[in-house]
């Protein structure tokens, strides 16, 4: 019984009708496997590029907490540091809006300062100010 099964499998592929591809002498399964491998490789390079840019939530938390100048009680440079503003702009472009609060709160918490809420409100004002500027620039373009 086992011999019949294996013989049947060997001949089954010969009987299957496979579409002819122009200029192709490879089997369909081989072509499909290569296409899958190519898609996997492309996806892998895309994810590596995103990670190298630092575009994950954890990367933004690390960047922000590293840029904060603080002592035990407060963060000093939330309003006037251009590097923080640039990271916030990048964050707005990459991360969905519902995650912004998490990033800000976790970056502030990582510093260990006492006045967390004040720093959070100042950063939130920067984000809302940037949103207003973006809205104004899109309105001017539409005029």
Residue, then its C-alpha position, 0 to 999 in steps of 0.5 A: x500500500x505504501x509503494x502505491x502511495x509514493x508512486x502515485x505522488x511521483x506521477x501526480x505532478x506530471x499529470x498536473x496542468x501548469x500554466x506556461x510562463x513566457x521565457x520560463x523553464x522553471x516550475x510554478x512552485x519554484x517561481x512562487x517560492x522565489x517570489x515569496x523569498x523576494x517579498x520577505x527580503x523586501x519586508x525585512x529591509x523595510x523593517x530594518x530601515x524603520x528601526x534604524x531611523x528610530x521610529x518605534x515608540x520605544x525609540x522616541x521615548x529614549x530620544x526624548x528622555x535623553x534630550x531632557x535637561x533635568x534635576x530631581x524636581x523638574x525638566x528645564x528645557x521642554x519649551x526652548x530646545x530645538x532638538x526636542x521640537x524636532x523629535x516631536x515633529x518626527x513622532x507626529x509624522x510616524x506614530x499615531x496620535x493616540x500614542x503621543x500621550x504614552x510617549x510623552x508620559x513614559x519619557x518624562x517618567x524615565x527622568x524621575x522628576x517630581x513635577x511630571x505634570x508640568x513637563x507633560x503640559x508644556x510638551x503637550x502645548x508644543x504638540x498642539x502648537x505644531x498641529x496649529x501651524x500644520x493646519x495653517x500651512x495647509x489652509x494657505x496652500x488651499x487658498 
